[in-house]
Amino acid sequence: MPSPAVLVRILGALFYYSPTRPEVRALFDCLPTLDEIYPWRDPRQVAELCSDWSIPDEELHLWQFSVLFEGQGEMPAPPWGSVYLEKDNLLMGDSTAEYRKFL
């Protein structure tokens, strides 16, 4: 079984990079096998979720990524850390660097 770090890297890349990048598009093939990559508490449930997983068409997926992470209107999942975690309330400070390292 691959290391749990593989799961984190797959999910991190899907959240951090645009779905148009070839490296990210290649990760879509990994999604149906997530149940095999990590020692889940309920592997059968994860296998069911993975088998029902559907990737939206490219245009819709790109729009959803843009809304969530790039900012069309209010951005529900911005790709930076919190100003509240920074000593000087900086937007792109240490918490953003830690967030990027994590992803």
Secondary structure as GFF3:
##gff-version 3
##sequence-region A 1 103
A	DSSP	alpha_helix	4	16	.	.	.	ID=ss1
A	DSSP	alpha_helix	22	27	.	.	.	ID=ss2
A	DSSP	three_ten_helix	28	33	.	.	.	ID=ss3
A	DSSP	alpha_helix	34	37	.	.	.	ID=ss4
A	DSSP	alpha_helix	43	51	.	.	.	ID=ss5
A	DSSP	alpha_helix	58	65	.	.	.	ID=ss6
A	DSSP	pi_helix	66	70	.	.	.	ID=ss7
A	DSSP	three_ten_helix	83	85	.	.	.	ID=ss8
A	DSSP	alpha_helix	94	102	.	.	.	ID=ss9
###
